[in-house]
Structures are given as C-alpha cells and as structure tokens.
C-alpha cells in the first residue's frame, strides 16, 4: 500500500499549472455515447478518468488516450453496444451512473449498477430516476442494478428537481439531449462543470440554454461528427493549491485559469487575510501571516463548494479566534476531523457545524485518508505541520489529483511517495 511522507514547515514558491477538471470530464465522457466521433483535450490523468474510459470500452466504444498530450479520442461505431455498466466498473466512482441518461436516450434501455465512490454520504440516485421517469422511462431496481427502458424513446418534459443535484442535472440533460420535443429543467445545478457539459452537447448539435437555475432543451435532430472540445480547468484543484499557498507559500503563481469561475473562493480567502493578486488568467498568492477567523456554509455553485470544505478547515486552524463551517451538502463529510485532531487541531462537531479554534500548532503524525478531499486536507496539514506526516490510503488522492507530489515538489515542498 502506497503512502505519502511529508516534512512540513517548508515555504512554497514557484508556479503551479492547473489540470483539466475531473468533474467536467466525467459527464462529457458519458456524453460521447451520444456522438459518433469526438476528441477531448486538457484531460486530467487521474484514476476516475481511466475508470470511466474502461466503462466506455466495456460498453463498446473505441477509446484512445494520449497521455503525452492529455487527449482522448472516442468513436462510437460499434453495432453491438452493451447497454450495461457492471458493478466492478461503477463501484469506485459515482459518475458511472451518468451513462444511464445517454444509453436510454440512444439505445432505449440501460442496466446500471448502483454507484460507489467516496463514503461521504448516501448520495442517492433517486433524483436521477425521478427526472428520467418524467421523460417516460420505465425504471426498476433489482439486485443492486437500475434497470431502465423506454420502448418509444424519451419525450421532453417539464421537470422540477426538489433539491439541487449536480449529477441528477447532468443525467437529465444527457437524457433530454435528443428527446422528442422540448424539455424544461427547473431548480438545476449550474456548476461550471454542468455548463461545460452543455457546451460540449451544443457542439454536438444540441439546442440547450441556461436561464438562471432553469435549463431549456429542444431535442437534437442531427448529431454533428468529428467535434473537438477542450475541458475547463479544475477549480477544486486550483482552490486546494491556493489554500496550500495561503498556509505555507512565499509566492505561488497559478496559470491557465479564469478567476471569474472562483469568485466566492477568492472572496473567502481575502476575508481571511490571504494576500493575493489577480490578473486575466493568473492568480498570485503571497506570504500571508495574519489569517483571520471566518464562518461559512457550503452551498451549491456559486456558493462555497463542499469539495473545498476540508481544505479550508486546515487554513482555519491558523486563524486567530473561532471559525465555523456548516456542511449543508453531504451529511458525512467531516471524516477528516479526527485525523486533523491527531495532528493537534482544536475542532469539535455540533450537528452539521465544525467549530475550529485557532491558532493551533499542528504536529506531524501518521494519519489515514478517508475520501478524496479529506485526503488532500491531510496533505495541506502535513505541509504546515512540524516534523513528519505519513498519510495512508492515498489511492483516494489518485482519483482526483494529477501529479500532486510533482506539482508540490516543483514549489519546493518536501513530499514523497513510498
């Protein structure tokens, strides 16, 4: 089993290039089921992407990855498509369920294993199924599988989600892409990754537009061939490294990004006293000694993302006074707290609120990663802690961070994998 060793208290300086977005790439890969031929560029080389590629190959698509160029080329020319996503390929990532919408849309049937992923909450697929049933799909769950069919094809519908869900919004958009007639989706997720999926589908011939939290879709009649799409940058990766720079940076520069996408995150860091300078496609973070307390609540975009909650908590341990985080997206997303407490953090949980008293002096310890974002929060804690930190079960990290050690080492961090 691989581990990360981190010797902390080393100032970071240098440049970090931000990779393509994992959370944008996964639904777009699912969307290629609807295409004949497509090329994706700026792909992150992380485990979840390779798992989704294996799933597409299993279904019958021809997929070619160029690791040197970070591109994926996909052809869907196989007449013998399997409309199945088996447990072995879906158990490690919840995004596998996103093939349900396009398989139903194109082939009128699908059998998809109930998804896995991080143990940060129940993440039910009921909202996905709620929308697909509105389009006329017949759905049942049997032996751990979603079994869906639509004999006459999907029909456009007016759907109002009872809760905002990124995955359910994406699956509904994919299913409605070439449904017969018009679809109106209300109370949708409008994350940048959802917008990137819609941009890809519109290149494919879709007629989709976003108005506030409403998505309007007119069924596609003619699919365009040979399209190319560049995936957006990973805003969660950027936020993670910005917090690392705020913790132990001297001067760290981030390029290949659009600061407008992370307005809320920038506002939060500024409120905490982080020194930063913003240009058109670059952010610079400078040594920030006087970190201030803050209280935030995680919310759907454009609110503060749940995927940066664990990382921000590490920065809160440096703040003067008591900070609070209310986790309002997932019910089980404070699993990093016991590990941070082992390193000396003063944190207690009351209901869904983490109360962080600072400043705390963090000390290196042997800790265990429990999910993707929790594991990277332990990396950040290791960077700022005295002595050596050992992080176990780092396969979670490899699901979502491309070249993590290399990027940090380039900024003079003392980190290695064993």
N, C-alpha and C positions, 0 to 999 in steps of 0.2 A: 504494500500500500504506500503510495507516494505522500510525502509531507512537504510543507514549506518551512524553512528556517529563516527567521528574520532577526537581525541585530539592529535594534532601534536607535533613536536619537541621532540619526544621520540626516543632515539637511538635504533636501531635494533641490536640484537645479537642472534646467535643460528644457527640451521640447518633448511633448507627447502628441503623437498623431492619433486621432480618434478613429476607430474602426467603423465599418458599416453596422447598422442596427440589427441585432439578432431578432428583436421583437417585430421589426418590419419585414425582415427576410422570410421568416417562417410562414406568415399568411400569404406572402407573394409566391413562395414555392408551392403552397397549396393551390393558389390561383392558376398556376401553369397547367393544371389538369384541364382547364377550360381552353387552353391555347393549342396551336399546332406546333409552333416553334418560338422559343423565347430565349433571350440572353440576359442574365442579371450580372451587374458589375458592382464593385465595392461590397463584396460578400465577406462577412466575418468568418474566419476559420475556427469555429467553435463546435463543441460536441453536439449541441442541439441541431445545428445545421446539417451535420453529417447524418444524424439520425433521421431527419426529415427527408434527406436525399435517399437514404436506404428505403424509406417508406414509399417514395415515388417510384423507385426502381422496382420494388415488390409489386406495386400496382400495375406496372408495365410501361412506364415512361423511360425514355432513353436520356440519361443524365451524364454530363461530362463536366467535372470540376477542374479548373486550372488553379492550383494553389499558388503558383508564382504570380498570377495576375488577379487573384481574388475574384474570379468569374465562374459562373455556372451557366452552361448551355443545356437546354431541355427541349426534347422533341416528344410529341405525343402522337405517334403514327401507328402504334400497335393496335391491331383489331381485337386482340384477345386481352382486354383490360380486366384486371381483378378489381372488383368494387369492394375490396376488403382491406381494413387496417388492423392487423393482428396485435394481440396483447404484447408480444415480445418487442414490437417496434413503437408502441404507444406508451408503454409502462413508465418510461423515464421522462416523458415530456408531455405536458397537457396540450401543446399545439397540434399534436397528431389529430385531435378531433376536428381541426379545421378542414380536413379533406372531406368531411361529411357533406358540406354545402355544395362544393363543386362536383362531387361524384353524383349526388342526387340531381343536380342541375343538368349535367351532361349525359349521364347513363341511367337516370331514373331509379337507381337503387344504390344502397350502401350498407355495409356491415362494419361498424367501427367499435373497437374495444373502448370501454370507458377509460378516460385518460389518467396518467400519473403525473409525475413532476415533483416539485418541492412540497414538503409537508408543512405548508404554511396556512392551511385552511382547507375547507371542504371543496371549494371551487366547483359547485355543482354545474352540470351541463343542462339543467332544466331550462335556462333562458335560451340556450341554443335551440332546444327541441320545441319550446314554446313558439319561437319565430317560424321554424320550418313547418310546423303543423298549420300555421296560418297560411302558408303557401300551398297547402293541400297535400303535404306528405303524411303518409301513414307510418307511425313510429311505435315500436315496442322495445322494451329492454329485456333481454333474455341471456342468462349465463354470462353476465358481465359485458355484454355487447349491445350496442344500439343498432337495431335493425330497422332500416327505413326504405320506403319505396313510394313512387308516385307514377301510377300507370299512364296518366295522360300528360305528364310533365308538370312542372311547378307553375303556379299562377301568381301574378302580382297581388299584393295585399297591403292593407294598412295595419302596421304593427306598432304598438306602443310598449316598449320594454318597462316592466315595473321597477327595475333597477338598472343603473348604468353598468354595462359589462363590455370590456374590450373584445373578448373572444366571441361573445354572442353577436355583437355588432358585425364583426368580421365575417362570421359564418353566414349571417343573414344577407350581407352584401354579396358574398360569393354565390349564394343560392339564388338571389334575385337578379344576378347579372344578365341571364338570358331567359328569365321567367316571362311567361306570356302576359303582356300588359304592363301597367305601372305599379310601382311599389313606393310606399311612404313609410320610412322607419322613424319613429319618434323616440325621444329620450335616449339618444345614441351616445356611445363613446366617441370623442373627437380627438383622440390622441394623434400626434404626428404620424405614428405608425399606421393608424387607420387611414389617414389622408394619403399616405404613400401607397397603400394597397389600392385605394381608389384611383390614384394617378396611374398606376400600372394597368388597372382594368380599363380605364378610359383610353389608354394607348392601344389596348386590345380590341377596342371598338365599343366599349361601354358608354352609356349615357347616364352618368351619375354625378350628382352635385350635392354639396353640403350647405345647408342653410341653418345656422345656429347649431342646435342639437338634433336637427332633422336631416335625414338623407333621402334624396329623391332619386329613384332609379326607373328608367324606361328600359324594358327588356331589349337586349342586344340582338340584332337580326343578322349581322355579318361580322365574323371574327377576323381581325387583321393578322397577317402572318409575319414572321420574322421581326418581332419587336425587340428592342433593347431598353433596359431600364437600369438606372443607377440608384441603388438603395441609399436612403438617407443615413446620416451619421447616427451613432448610438448615444443618445442624450443621457442614458443612465451611466454608461461608461465615462462620459465626459464629467457628469456630476460627481462620480466616485473619485476620479483623479483630481478634480477641483478641491474636494474636501481633503484629499491627501496633501495637496499643496498648501491648503489653509492650515493643516496640522503641523507640517514639518518643512514647508517649502521656503526657499530663499527667493528664487524667481523661477516660476514654471510657466511655459508658454504652450497653449493648446491651439492647434490649427485645424483646417478643414472642417470648420463648424459654422453654424448660423446661430449667433447669440439670441436672436428673437425667439427661437424654439424653447429656450430655457429661462424665460423672463422671471418666472416665480422663484426658481432656484437661485438665480443671481440676486434677486431682491432679498431672499432669506439670508444668503451669505453676507451681503452688505450690511444688513441689520445686525448681524453677529460680529461685525467689525473686521471682516476679511477685506484685505486691500487688493483690489483688482482693477484692471484697465481693459476696456472693451473696444475692439475695432471691428471692421466689417465681417471678417471670418476668423478672428483670432481673439483669444482671451489670455491675459497675463495675470498671474497671481503672485503677490509679493509677500515677504515675511509678515505675518500677522500675529502680534504678540498679545493684544488685548481683546480676547474673544468675549463676547457679551452673551448673557442668557437670553433665551427666546422660548416662546410657546407656539407650537404649530400643530396642525391636524392634517393627516394625509387625506387627499381628495382626488377624484378623477381629474384628468387634464382639463383646464390649465392649472389646477391646484398642485400642491406639493406632492410628488409621486411617492407611493408606498415603497417603490423599489429603491428609494434613496433614504428611507427612514433609518435603517440600521447604521448606515454610514454617517448620517448627520448626528446620530446619538454619540458616536465617538468624539466628534467635534464638541458636542455639548459637555463632555467630561472635562474640557479645557476651559469652559466658561466660568466667569465669576458669578456665583449665585445658583438659583434653581431654575432649570429648564424643564419643559414638558412636551411630550409628543403624544397626541391622541391618534391611535391607529384605527381608522374608520373603514378600511377596505377589507382586510383579512383578519380573522378572529384569532389566528395563532402565529402572529408574526413578531413575537418578542423572544424567540428561542435563542437569540444571541446574547440576551441579557445575563443569564447565569455565567456564560463564558467571559463576558466583559467584567463581571463582578470578581471572577477568579483573578483577573489582572489588576484589580484594585479600584474599579469604577464603583461609585456610590449611586446605585439605581434601585428604585422599587417600583413595582407594578400595582396599580389600583384600577380595577375594572379594565378598561382598554387604554389606560393612560400610563405612560412611563414617566417617572419623576427622577430627573438626573441632577444630583447636587455636585457642584464643581467649585473650584478646580480639584480634580483627583490626579494623583500621581500614579500613572499606570506602570506596572512592572511585568516583564516578560513571564510567560507561563506556557505550559502545554495545554492547548485548547482543541476543541473539536468543532468543525463546520457542520451545520445542520441543514442549510439550504444555500442557494446561490448568493443572495445578497447578504445573508448573515455571515457567510464565509469571507466575503470581501471586507466586511466591517472588522473582522478579526485581523486581516492584513493591515488595515489602517491603524488599528490599535497597536499592532506589533511595530509599525514604523515609528510611533511616538513613544513607545514604552522603553523603560530602562531594561538592559540585559537582553536575553534571547527569548524569542517566542517561537514555539513549534505548533504548527497548525496541521491537524489530522483531517482525513476525509476530504481532500481538496478536489476530488472529482466533481464536486458541486461547482467549484470555480471554473473548471474547464468547460462547463456547459454554456457559459456566457461571457467569459473574458478572453479576448485574443491576445496572446503573448504578454500576459500580465507581468511576469518576472522581468522579461526583456525590457518592457517599457519603463518599469520602475528602476531597473539597473542602469538604463541609459540616463536616468536622472540621479545617479549615484546612490541609490538605495542599496543596502546590504541584505540581499534576499537570494535564496537558492532553493531549488527543489532537490529532494533526496528520495 
